[in-house]
Amino acid sequence: MLPRHLIALDLDGTLLPKNQEISPRTKNALIAAKKAGHLVAIATGRPYRASKRYYKELNLTTPIINFNGASVHHPLDHHYPQTNESIDFETSKRLIRLCNKIGVENIMVEMNDSIYMQHHTGFFASFLTDSTHPVAIGNLEELIDINPTAILVEPKLKCIQPLREALAQTETETTLQRWWKGETSVLEIAPNHVTKATALESVATHYQVAREHIIAFGDEENDLEMISFAGQGVAMDNAISELKELATHITTSNEEDGIAIYLEKALQLI
């Protein structure tokens, strides 16, 4: 009998194909893994509001990692020790000011599960609010009054490279800056001292799962630390090259049931 494993799932580009629906084969493999005694957990850059439907669909009973590790909580166990990390208030205001000076389409600030937006339009309003209305809209330097959990920036197309260069000079001990791939370029500014790996390590410690028995799946830059940390760091075939180089294994893409194909063999589910 295999020892209990902890399976960590990134969402976009990993568990989820383009249609944003978990495939039947992948869902069945994860249910089978749970029945075999293994732990399944979501580890995503999304806020809880935009990931809870998948938590519920898979009937998970584990903590969930949101905001790339800045937030960890257990939806079913309020006694589980929560993590709520944030970005220094003055640093946040300074970076928002810099982004606006260079040129942005929009900025969205996350404070736990509350949203503040510069403009309630475009990509952020359509895809990242998940029907949650912003607490406030307007000048974010004036609106935010506590340390943000994350800052998302959509630069103007002509300003992407200037913004990259300017921000590369401003990284501090308090912020980690990463770019999302996709049709819309989005910069994520997050607390520097937490990643999916730090969060996953805390979950594994809580459940007394050894590092060699952690299986993590990912595809993007924000999965680098988690894939490197896990005993079995699995990159999707659609993953960025840097992640594939770090991974211990590469599976098929998110459109080809890569998670199911790996788990069926690794955990002897079939």
ABEGO torsion letter per residue (X at the ends): XBBBBBBBBBBBGBABBAAGBBBAAAAAAAAAAAAAGBBBBBBBABBAAAAAAAAAAAGBABBBBBGGGABBBBAABAABBBBBBBBBAAAAAAAAAAAAAAEBABBBBBBEABBBBABBBEAAAAAAAGGBBBABBEBAAAABABBBABBBBBBBAAAAAAAAAAAAAABBAABBBBBBBEABBBBBBBBAABBAAAAAAAAAAAAGBBAAABBBBBABAAAAAAAAABABBBBBAABBAAAAAABABBBBBAAAGAAAAAAAAAAGAX
